[in-house]
């Protein structure tokens, strides 16, 4: 394996590999692609709770290169939301929740248009509905 240092987060790189046998370079060249994962959000805050909704505010990471949007997940619940873009701060609201209940939420950054689709590690926060 080869290690490469100093790569940018959320960036796609192309690698070319050429084989040398008995000190002679072979004509065929193999190509490969790798994309580094984006940084996770710097912070996540639960704000403006109602009896069935939490609004989650997300602060950009310092190196928000390539991030298209953020996704907020509610732990142990199928409800989630996505920010429409990566504005700073970004926010979205998760609805359909139970009143007077504590919810753990997590947010992650997404890089668009790549196969496989890449997202960052999650950052967590908690909040209560009213």
N, C-alpha and C positions, 0 to 999 in steps of 0.2 A: 504493500500500500504506500501511497504518497500522501504527505501532509502539505497543505498549502496554507500559508499564513498571510494575514493582511487583506483578506477578501472583504468586500462590502456586504452588509446585510441586505437581504431582499434583492439580490442581483443574480442574473443568469450568466454563467460562464461557459465557454466552449473550450474543450480540451482536445488536442490532437496528439495521437500516440503513434510513433513510428518505431518499428522493431529493428534492432541491430543484431546480426548473427555473424560471428567470426569477424567482427570489426567492419562489417559491410552493412550499410543501411538498406533495408528492404524497401521496395517501391510502394507497397500498400501502406496507407495511413488510416488509422481508425479514429473516429471522432466520437466524442461523448459530451454530454451537457450536464451541468449541475447548477442548481439554484440554491443560494443560501437562504435560510429562513429569516423572516423579518424579526425585528425586535418586538418584544411584548410591550403593551401600553405601559407608560410610566406610572400612571395611577388610575384607579377606578373608584368612583364615589356614587353611593346611592342617594338620590335626592328626590324631593317632591313626591313622597308616597301618598297614595290614596288607599281606599279600602280594597281595591282589586288591581292596583298598578304600581310599579316602581319605575322611576326614570333613572337611568344610569348614565353618568358623565364619565368620559374617558379622555385622559390627557395623553398626547403624543409621546412616544419615546424620543430620546434625543436624536436618534438616527432613523427618522421615519421614512427612509428611502423605499420607494416602491409600494407603500401601503395604499390600498384602494379604499378599504373600509374596515370597520371593527364589528365583531359579533359578540353579543352578550348571551350567555347561557345561564339558566336557572338550575342549580344543582338539584337533582331528584325530581325534576319537572320537565315536561316536554316544551314548555314555553321558552321562546328566545326572541331576540330582535337583532337587526343589523342597522348600523348607521348608514345613511344614504351616501356618505362620502367620508373622507378622512380629515374633515375640518378639525380645528383645534380650539377649544375642546369639542369633541364629538359627543353626541348623546342619542339614546333611543329609549323607548319605553316598552316594558314587558307587562302585558295585561293578562287578565284571566286568572288572577291570583286570589287566594283566600284572605279575608280580613284578619287583622291582628295576628299575623303569622310572620316569623322570622324566615328570611330567604337568604341563602348564600348564592351569590352570582359570580360569574367569572367572565372575563373579556379577553379576546385575542385579536391580533392583527392579521389581515389577509393580504396576500400579494395576488393580483389578478392575472388571468390569462395564461397560467402555466400548467403544464401537465407533468407530474401530478400537482394538484392545487396545494399551495403551501400556506400554512398559518403558523403563528408564533406560539410560544408557551403561554399558558393562561396566567392572569393575575386575578386575585380574588378580593371580594368585599362582601359585606352583609348589610341587610336592611330589613325593616319591619313595614308591613302594610298597616294602615290605620284601622 
